[in-house]
Amino acid sequence: MTADYVLSESDIARTLKRIAHEIIEGTPDSSQLVLLGIPTRGAILAKRLAQHVADITGTTPPVGSLDVTMYRDDLSESAMRVPQPSKAPEGGIDDRVVVLVDDVLFSGRTVRAAFDALIDLGRPRAVRLAVLVDRGHREFPIRADYVGKNLPSALHERVSVYLDEVDHEEGVRVER
């Protein structure tokens, strides 16, 4: 059975705008900011966040994507996923404040893999984490710096983020 959206399209837009404000507060010199989205939906959310930051500051931060597929420690346990190329933003990430962006924070395994992948791109001054949804159930001591919605869930439930660019619908659902 599928539930109704717990975040609607307008909720997502409002949440991303709030996160953009929080990112700017945490990094007053927005020229040092780089957003790296974890494909697929994290990369889309990173682009949207960059636009909100640009609307607020007048400066669009560089955006890239960071594929973590080959850095995961659970490849044999999860469904086959085709790696996508990581795309470092123009100017790279060295000595920059990198905000990793993902749709859902769950066990922390994806973020742990992102740290390993990030080292192959360069050496950032600082790394922050922004997620649309934090559903708990961490297996690693990882916490997001910017959270759109804390959404406690049962282990048997699935939190699904739908974005127009890939799903042709927009919202967040808890599915059983």
N, C-alpha and C positions, 0 to 999 in steps of 0.2 A: 504494500500500500504506500502511496506517495502522498506526503503532506503538502499543504499550501506553502508558499514562500514564507520563510522567516525573515528574509530581507528582500524587498522589492527592488525594482529598477531605480526608483527615486531614493530608496534607502541606500543603495550602493553608491549612487552619485554623491549624496550628502556625506556618507561615510568617507569616501575618498577625498572629498574636499577638506574634511576635518583632519584626516591623516596628513594631507599636504601641509596644512597649517602647523601641525605638530612637528613635522619634519623640518620646516623652516625655523621654528622656535629652537629646535635642537641643533640646527646647523645655520647660524645666522649669516655666515658667508656662503651664500648659495652657489657661488662660483666654484666652491670646493666639492659640490654635491654630484654624485653619479648614482643613477638608479639602474639596478640590474634585476630583471625579472626572470623567474624560473619558469620555463615553458611548461605548459602552454598558457594557462590563464594568468600566471604571475607576470609574464612578459606583457600581456595586454594591460593588466592593472598598472604596471610600471609606466607604460606610455600614457595612460590616463592620469596618473599621479603627476607626471612631468608636465602635462598640460595645465593641471591645477596649480602647480608651483609657478609656472610661467604666468598664469593669470594673476597670481598674487604678487610675484616679485618682478615681473617683466623680463626674467631670464629663464630660458628653458634649459634645465639640466640635461646633460648627456644621458642617453638611455641605451642599454644593451641587454643582452639575454645571456643567461648562464645555464647551460644544460648540465645536469648532474647525473644523468643516466649511468654513465660508466664509473661514477664514483660511489655509487650506492653499495651498501653492504648486504642488501637483501635482494639482489638481482635474481637469484635462483628461486626465491619465494614469491615473486610478484609477476604479474602479467608481462609479456614481452612488450617492450617499448622501444621504438626506433629512436636512436640518439639524434638530436638536432644540433647543428653547430652553435657553439657559443659565439656571441658577437660582442666583442669589447667595443665600448663607445669610443668615438674620436677622442684622442688625448689619453686614452687608457685609464687605469685606475690607480696608478702609483701615487702615493701621498694624498689621495682623495678620500672623502667620506663616502663610503659605498653603502647604499641602502638596498639590501636584498628584498625583493618583493615576491610574495607567494599568495596563493588564494586561501589555502587552509593549512593551519599548523596543527599537527596531530601528534605523532610519536616523536618528532624531531629528527628523524632519519634523513629526510630530504635536506633539511638545513645543515645537518652534519656533513652530508655529501657536498653541499654547496661550499662549505668552508674549504674542503679539499680542492674543489674545482677552481675556486677563487685564487688560490695560490698559483695556479698555472697561468692566470691572467696578469698577475702583478702583486704589488704589496701596498694595499690601501693603508691610509693613516688610521682609519676606524671603520668598523663594519656595524651596521644597524640592521634590524629586521622589521619589516612591515608586512602584516598579514591582514587580509580581509576578515577572516574568521579564525578564532582560536578555540578548538574543541576539546582541549585537554588531552589526557592519557599519554603524557610524555614518557619516553623511554630514555631520553638523554636530557641533561640539565640545560635546556635551551628555553629561552623566554623571548618573546617578541617585544621590541621597543615601542612599536606602534600597532595597535590592534583595533580593527574596525568593530568587531562584535565578539565578545566571549560567549560561546554557545556550548555549554556543557552537554555532552551526549553520551549515550551508552556505547560500549564497544561494538555491539552488533549493528548499530546505526551507521549510516553513511551521510556525511555532509557534502552536498554537491553544489558547486558554483556553476551557474550558467551565464555566459556572456554572449551578447549579440554577435560578436565577431566570429565565434566558432560554433555556437549552439543555436543561433537565431531565436533566442529568448534570453531574458535577463532576470536573474534572481538567485536566491540561495534557498535550498531545501534540505530538510533532514529526511532521509529516506530509510525505510526499514526493510 
